[in-house]
Amino acid sequence: MRARLPTLAAAVLLATGCAGSGTPGPVAIILGRDACSHCRMAIVSTATAAEIVAPGEEPHLFDDLGCLRDFVATARLASDAVVFVADHRTGAWIEARHAVFTKTPLQTPMGSGLIAHADTASRDQDAAARGGAAVPNGSILR
């Protein structure tokens, strides 16, 4: 058994080293504890949340897509940063560059009314998006 220990340790180190490479994924948000990187309010719902994740950097978390939009407008993001938004209907994290955004009368944490979905099918199944107006992806992510 002792002869296998160095092999096992090498395998663990190799796996750990590889885990840090590639595209970063979304981080878990702790509701009521984590604060929005733009407005500093506590994040109370993931339905309208977003985050920016880059290797080697602290993630930027947002409670409202309006906060994400305003932050991105003035911040310099790392070239390998990935922006994630929550699908309002399912709660699943999706890359914002692929998301469908809608301006709704829904009361979001900071009043933007913006919600995101993975695709038009998810948007069309979400009662909160009905009657909303499509928002170009570029007006959120600039």
C-alpha contacts under 8 A as a table, 3 or more apart, distances in Angstrom:
res1	aa1	res2	aa2	distance
1	M	4	R	5.50
1	M	5	L	6.91
2	R	5	L	5.28
2	R	6	P	7.96
3	A	6	P	6.81
3	A	7	T	7.77
4	R	7	T	5.21
4	R	8	L	6.09
5	L	8	L	5.04
5	L	9	A	6.02
6	P	9	A	4.99
6	P	10	A	6.04
7	T	10	A	5.11
7	T	11	A	6.18
8	L	11	A	5.06
8	L	12	V	6.21
9	A	12	V	5.12
9	A	13	L	6.17
10	A	13	L	5.10
10	A	14	L	6.04
11	A	14	L	5.08
11	A	15	A	6.09
12	V	15	A	5.14
12	V	16	T	6.02
13	L	16	T	5.06
13	L	17	G	6.02
14	L	17	G	5.12
14	L	18	C	6.21
15	A	18	C	5.17
15	A	19	A	6.13
16	T	19	A	5.11
16	T	20	G	6.92
17	G	20	G	5.77
17	G	21	S	7.31
18	C	21	S	5.43
19	A	22	G	7.80
20	G	24	P	7.91
20	G	55	P	7.60
21	S	24	P	7.77
23	T	80	D	7.74
23	T	82	V	7.66
24	P	53	V	6.40
24	P	54	A	6.32
24	P	55	P	6.41
24	P	81	A	7.81
24	P	82	V	6.92
25	G	53	V	7.09
25	G	82	V	7.88
26	P	51	E	7.13
26	P	52	I	7.95
26	P	53	V	6.65
26	P	84	F	6.57
26	P	93	W	6.99
27	V	53	V	7.84
27	V	59	P	7.66
29	I	34	D	6.47
29	I	46	T	7.69
29	I	61	L	7.83
30	I	33	R	5.60
30	I	34	D	5.53
30	I	43	I	7.77
31	L	34	D	6.19
31	L	42	A	7.33
31	L	43	I	5.42
31	L	44	V	5.06
31	L	45	S	6.58
31	L	46	T	7.76
32	G	35	A	7.80
32	G	42	A	5.32
32	G	43	I	5.58
32	G	44	V	5.34
33	R	42	A	6.08
33	R	43	I	7.05
34	D	42	A	5.76
34	D	43	I	5.87
34	D	61	L	7.69
35	A	40	R	5.18
35	A	41	M	5.34
35	A	42	A	4.28
35	A	43	I	5.53
35	A	61	L	6.94
35	A	62	F	7.33
35	A	63	D	7.69
36	C	39	C	5.65
36	C	40	R	4.61
36	C	41	M	5.49
36	C	42	A	6.26
36	C	43	I	6.24
36	C	60	H	7.55
36	C	61	L	5.23
36	C	62	F	4.29
36	C	63	D	5.47
36	C	67	C	7.85
37	S	40	R	5.71
37	S	60	H	5.58
37	S	61	L	5.49
37	S	62	F	5.87
38	H	62	F	6.86
38	H	67	C	5.70
38	H	68	L	7.34
38	H	70	D	7.71
38	H	71	F	6.05
39	C	67	C	6.81
41	M	63	D	7.52
42	A	63	D	7.49
43	I	46	T	7.51
43	I	49	A	7.70
43	I	62	F	7.17
43	I	63	D	4.98
44	V	63	D	7.26
45	S	48	T	6.56
45	S	49	A	6.80
45	S	63	D	7.10
46	T	49	A	4.67
46	T	50	A	7.86
46	T	63	D	7.33
46	T	86	A	6.63
46	T	91	G	6.85
47	A	86	A	5.94
47	A	87	D	6.82
47	A	88	H	4.74
47	A	89	R	7.43
47	A	91	G	5.85
47	A	115	I	7.94
48	T	63	D	6.22
48	T	64	D	5.29
48	T	65	L	6.33
48	T	85	V	7.62
48	T	86	A	6.33
48	T	87	D	7.94
48	T	88	H	6.29
48	T	108	T	6.89
48	T	109	P	7.82
48	T	114	L	7.62
48	T	115	I	5.98
48	T	116	A	7.46
49	A	61	L	7.49
49	A	62	F	5.45
49	A	63	D	4.64
49	A	64	D	5.51
49	A	65	L	6.59
49	A	85	V	6.12
49	A	86	A	5.82
50	A	61	L	6.02
50	A	62	F	5.03
50	A	63	D	6.72
50	A	64	D	7.11
50	A	65	L	6.53
50	A	68	L	6.76
50	A	83	V	7.29
50	A	84	F	5.52
50	A	85	V	4.23
50	A	86	A	6.21
51	E	59	P	6.72
51	E	60	H	5.38
51	E	61	L	4.38
51	E	62	F	5.85
51	E	68	L	7.71
51	E	83	V	5.76
51	E	84	F	5.26
51	E	85	V	6.53
52	I	59	P	5.64
52	I	60	H	5.03
52	I	61	L	6.61
52	I	81	A	6.45
52	I	82	V	5.62
52	I	83	V	4.41
52	I	84	F	6.26
53	V	57	E	7.29
53	V	58	E	7.30
53	V	59	P	4.76
53	V	60	H	6.68
53	V	81	A	5.44
53	V	82	V	5.32
53	V	83	V	6.45
53	V	84	F	7.88
54	A	57	E	5.55
54	A	58	E	7.51
54	A	59	P	6.84
54	A	78	A	6.72
54	A	80	D	5.96
54	A	81	A	4.18
54	A	82	V	6.30
55	P	80	D	7.36
55	P	81	A	7.36
62	F	65	L	7.06
62	F	67	C	6.23
62	F	68	L	6.00
63	D	67	C	7.08
63	D	109	P	6.44
63	D	110	M	7.71
64	D	67	C	5.30
64	D	68	L	6.69
64	D	108	T	6.49
64	D	109	P	5.81
64	D	110	M	6.02
64	D	111	G	7.95
64	D	112	S	7.12
64	D	114	L	7.51
65	L	68	L	4.90
65	L	69	R	6.12
65	L	85	V	7.98
65	L	112	S	7.10
65	L	114	L	5.83
65	L	115	I	6.87
65	L	140	I	7.81
66	G	69	R	4.99
66	G	70	D	6.15
66	G	110	M	7.25
66	G	111	G	7.88
66	G	112	S	5.22
66	G	113	G	7.97
66	G	114	L	6.69
66	G	140	I	7.83
67	C	70	D	5.14
67	C	71	F	6.00
67	C	110	M	7.58
68	L	71	F	5.13
68	L	72	V	6.06
68	L	140	I	7.49
69	R	72	V	5.33
69	R	73	A	6.23
69	R	139	S	7.62
69	R	140	I	4.74
69	R	141	L	6.14
69	R	142	R	7.93
70	D	73	A	5.17
70	D	74	T	6.92
71	F	74	T	5.68
71	F	75	A	5.92
72	V	75	A	5.22
72	V	76	R	7.50
72	V	77	L	7.69
72	V	140	I	7.92
72	V	141	L	6.31
72	V	142	R	7.08
73	A	141	L	7.57
73	A	142	R	6.48
77	L	81	A	6.32
78	A	81	A	5.12
82	V	95	E	7.06
83	V	95	E	5.85
83	V	96	A	5.48
83	V	97	R	7.52
84	F	93	W	6.10
84	F	94	I	5.39
84	F	95	E	4.49
84	F	96	A	5.05
85	V	93	W	5.65
85	V	94	I	5.58
85	V	95	E	6.36
85	V	96	A	5.51
85	V	99	A	7.68
85	V	116	A	6.73
86	A	90	T	7.92
86	A	91	G	5.33
86	A	92	A	5.50
86	A	93	W	4.59
86	A	94	I	6.22
86	A	116	A	6.53
86	A	117	H	7.17
87	D	90	T	5.50
87	D	91	G	4.95
87	D	92	A	5.34
87	D	93	W	6.31
87	D	94	I	6.89
87	D	115	I	7.72
87	D	116	A	5.31
87	D	117	H	4.21
87	D	118	A	5.73
87	D	122	S	7.95
88	H	91	G	5.66
88	H	115	I	6.08
88	H	116	A	5.73
88	H	117	H	5.88
88	H	126	D	7.74
89	R	117	H	7.07
89	R	122	S	6.78
89	R	123	R	7.42
89	R	125	Q	7.72
89	R	126	D	5.62
90	T	122	S	8.00
94	I	98	H	7.34
94	I	99	A	6.90
94	I	118	A	6.29
95	E	98	H	5.70
95	E	99	A	6.62
96	A	99	A	4.90
96	A	137	N	7.94
96	A	141	L	7.89
97	R	137	N	6.91
97	R	141	L	7.77
98	H	118	A	6.94
98	H	119	D	7.80
99	A	116	A	6.19
99	A	117	H	5.63
99	A	118	A	4.99
99	A	119	D	6.23
99	A	137	N	7.27
100	V	116	A	5.57
100	V	117	H	5.17
100	V	118	A	6.20
100	V	119	D	5.60
100	V	120	T	6.56
100	V	123	R	7.57
100	V	134	A	7.69
100	V	135	V	7.67
100	V	136	P	7.95
100	V	137	N	6.97
101	F	114	L	6.82
101	F	115	I	5.79
101	F	116	A	4.52
101	F	117	H	6.51
101	F	134	A	6.07
101	F	135	V	5.21
101	F	136	P	6.90
101	F	137	N	6.58
102	T	114	L	5.65
102	T	115	I	5.45
102	T	116	A	6.35
102	T	129	A	6.68
102	T	132	G	5.92
102	T	133	A	5.45
102	T	134	A	4.59
102	T	135	V	5.26
103	K	112	S	7.68
103	K	113	G	5.44
103	K	114	L	4.61
103	K	115	I	6.62
103	K	129	A	7.88
103	K	132	G	5.38
103	K	133	A	5.17
103	K	134	A	6.39
103	K	135	V	6.39
104	T	113	G	4.94
104	T	114	L	6.14
104	T	115	I	7.36
104	T	128	A	7.28
104	T	129	A	6.16
104	T	130	R	7.89
104	T	131	G	7.16
104	T	132	G	4.46
104	T	133	A	6.68
105	P	113	G	5.65
105	P	132	G	7.21
106	L	113	G	5.18
106	L	114	L	7.90
106	L	128	A	6.69
107	Q	110	M	7.98
107	Q	111	G	5.70
107	Q	112	S	7.65
107	Q	113	G	5.81
108	T	111	G	4.92
108	T	112	S	6.19
108	T	113	G	5.32
108	T	114	L	7.25
109	P	112	S	7.83
115	I	129	A	7.70
116	A	123	R	7.77
117	H	120	T	7.14
117	H	122	S	5.92
117	H	123	R	5.55
118	A	122	S	6.34
118	A	123	R	7.70
119	D	122	S	5.50
119	D	123	R	6.41
120	T	123	R	4.87
120	T	124	D	5.93
121	A	124	D	5.12
121	A	125	Q	6.36
122	S	125	Q	5.21
122	S	126	D	6.46
123	R	126	D	5.25
123	R	129	A	6.17
124	D	127	A	7.58
124	D	129	A	7.07
124	D	130	R	7.17
126	D	129	A	5.56
126	D	130	R	7.07
127	A	130	R	5.40
129	A	132	G	5.33
135	V	139	S	7.08
136	P	139	S	5.54
136	P	140	I	7.31
137	N	140	I	5.56
137	N	141	L	6.37
138	G	141	L	5.11
138	G	142	R	4.88
139	S	142	R	5.55
